[in-house]
Amino acid sequence: LEMNISLGTIESVKKFVATIANFDEDFEIICGKYIINAKSILGIFSIDLSKPVLLRINAEGDKLEEIKEVIKEFAS
C-alpha cells in the first residue's frame, strides 16, 4: 500500500515513528529519489517535510487494515 502522509511538525514525526514502531512490517518514505526507513527519526528529518511525502507499507490482510487505522491521522 502507498499513501501520502503529512509530517509537518517535530511532534507529528515523533508520534508517527512511535506509532509504527509497534509493527514488525517495513515502512518506507519515498521523497524524490530517496527511500528512507520510516522508523528512523533521523532519516525522516533528512527530507523536506514541508509538503506531504509518500509512505509505502509492506503489509497485507488484517495487519494492513490495523496499520491503516492507526496512521489515518497522518494521511494527507
C-alpha positions in Angstrom: 0.0 0.0 0.0 1.2 3.5 -0.8 -0.4 6.6 0.7 0.5 10.3 1.1 1.2 11.5 4.7 1.9 14.8 6.3 4.6 15.1 8.9 4.9 18.9 9.2 6.0 19.2 12.8 8.6 17.6 15.1 5.8 16.3 17.3 4.0 14.7 14.4 7.2 13.0 13.3 7.8 11.7 16.8 4.3 10.5 17.2 4.3 8.8 13.7 7.5 6.9 14.4 6.3 5.8 17.9 3.1 4.6 16.3 4.7 2.5 13.6 7.5 1.2 15.8 4.9 -1.3 17.3 4.7 -3.1 14.0 7.2 -5.6 12.5 6.3 -4.7 9.0 8.5 -2.5 6.8 7.6 1.2 6.3 9.4 3.4 3.7 9.1 7.0 2.9 9.7 8.0 -0.7 10.8 11.5 -1.3 12.0 12.2 -4.8 14.9 9.7 -5.5 15.3 8.9 -1.8 13.8 5.9 0.0 14.0 6.2 3.8 13.2 3.8 6.6 10.1 5.4 8.1 11.0 4.1 11.6 14.1 6.3 11.5 13.6 9.7 13.1 16.9 11.0 11.8 16.1 9.7 8.3 12.8 11.4 8.3 14.3 14.7 9.4 16.8 14.5 6.5 14.0 15.1 3.9 11.7 18.1 3.1 8.6 17.7 5.3 7.0 21.0 4.2 4.8 19.0 1.8 3.3 15.5 2.0 5.5 12.5 1.4 4.7 9.1 0.0 4.6 6.2 2.6 4.9 2.6 1.4 3.7 0.0 3.8 4.7 -3.6 3.2 1.9 -5.5 4.9 -1.3 -7.3 3.9 -4.6 -8.6 5.1 -5.7 -7.8 8.7 -2.4 -6.3 9.6 -2.6 -3.8 6.8 -6.1 -2.8 7.9 -4.9 -2.3 11.5 -1.9 -0.2 10.3 -4.2 2.0 8.2 -6.5 2.6 11.2 -3.7 3.7 13.5 -1.9 6.0 11.0 -5.1 7.6 9.4 -4.5 10.8 11.3 -1.3 11.4 9.3 -2.9 10.8 5.9 -3.0 13.9 3.7 
